[in-house]
Each structure stands twice: as structure tokens, then as C-alpha cells.
């Protein structure tokens, strides 16, 4: 189902694919770039890496989910990337809610999902960047597959296995039972659960213990005995001595 478009250089694979979705591109279109001049992360943070050192791609999906279930779609891609890394390098990163793959407390990959409303229905563009042979910006504690394993993986090799892994997880998004299985796999892979976390939104900050993921992928945090579900936020894993 995948149709991969390769670019030596592009401003942003997500931006290109969002525009394609608006122009009725079918599910399964993938944008893959060697280098992005305007790569973006959450909250429009800039993300750059030298050409050819990372997997930089975006995937167009049109699953039958409500906008509020966006996190399950992100989870499907993140879990597929994780499984692909295990197959190719033996590296088994944890997931950090909502959109990172981590090794310890260092970032290995990040995801960015965008919802696009089209005449053909809801489309979701999920972008992912995976550090293969170099780390991310100096202001982010990050690592790479090469640093973790000594294995050099080409971006296209990782993309091919990621898409292979995504085939069955995309199918799980079709049914209630499948989404339940996907959420269970997601919870097993989340380093965030059981952690003291600081949840940062635009207008407030909440500190509590991450307890579970609900049926649509929201992070549920126990704050002084009250459970609060977060659909979107930045989450920081807090060491106990940093709580205050």
C-alpha cells in the first residue's frame, strides 16, 4: 500500500505531504528526504540533522478514527519504528508519551502528527525522524542507533522495515479489538507509565504520576488522588529530587 517519494532535499516532508493530502492523495503516500531545510517537531520546534544521517519521512494515513484518537495513530507508527530498529540493530528503545523514542533519558527519535480535513475525509500525516549515525541539536539530550549499537543502518533500509511493521498495526486501527490490542502494546512500551511526570501545556503545568493510557491514547496522570487525562502536552520525566 506504500508509495514512496524520495527527495534529496526538501523544506519539510510533513508540509509536502499535508499539501498532497489536501489535493486528494490516497492513503499510503510516503515522503522520504535525505535532508530537510525546515524540519519541524512539536510546537513548531526546528529539528535539523546532516544529510543522510537520519531517517526523515512522513506517512499519509486515512484510518477510520475520530480526531480524538490521533494518539493511537502516532502510537502505531512509533511502535513500528521501534520494531524495525530491533530487527535491524537490536536496539530496543522505549516510548515516551506523546511522541518520542528514547534510550534511557536520551532522545533517539521524534514524531509529529498533523490532522488534515479533506473532501475524502480525515487524513493524518505522521512524520518521524530517527537519529541513525548522528545525534540531534545541541540543546536536546539525544543519541543515535550507531552510538547505541555500533550498527550503521541506511535510512531507506529502516524505512522499508518500518513500513512492513506498520502494515499490521494499520490494520489494527480498523476495529475496536485491534485498537485495544494496539493500545496494550503501546502501554507495554511506554517508559512514561509509573513515572513522576511534569505535564506542560501552554497555560499550565501539572505534576503527578503517569498511571495508564486510556482507550483513545490519552495519558492519564494521578495528581493528588485525582486522575486527569491529557490529549496533548509536553511531558518531562521528573526525578524525585527535582520535584520541587
Secondary structure, DSSP 8 states (H G I E B T S, - for coil): --EEEEESSBS-HHHHHHHHHHTT--TTEEEEES-BSS-B-GGG-B----TTSEEEEEEEE--S--GGGHHHHHHHHHHHHHHHHHHHH----EEETTTEEEETTEEEEEEEEEEEEETTEEEEEEEEEEESSS---TTS-B--HHHHHS----HHHHHHHHHHHHHHHHHHTTSHHHHHHHHHHHHHHBTTTTSEEEEE-SS-EEEEEEEEE-TTS-EEEEETTEEEEESS-EEEE--GGG--
